[in-house]
């Protein structure tokens, strides 16, 4: 599992996840392996808390930048589509 950076090392953004987005993250396909996006997903998953049934991820600037970078690519795929959906759901 990827090391989680302390929140004191940068701004943290709260991202709301739909139940479907949370389930895709938890299912393992996005977090399995040692690649860059898998480590990002592992860190995001480790920081998800459920408040009144709403999954909320505390995402560092580094990981938010990664989400934006992957979402901005023109190629499709599970990770890129998931990142786009998360950003769109949060109006980013």
Buried (B, 14 or more C-beta within 10 A) or exposed (E): EBEEBEEEEEEBBEBBBEEEBBEBBBEEBBBEEEEEBBBBBBBBBBBBEEEEEEBBBBBBEEBBEBBEBBBEEEEEEEBBEBBBBBBEBBEE
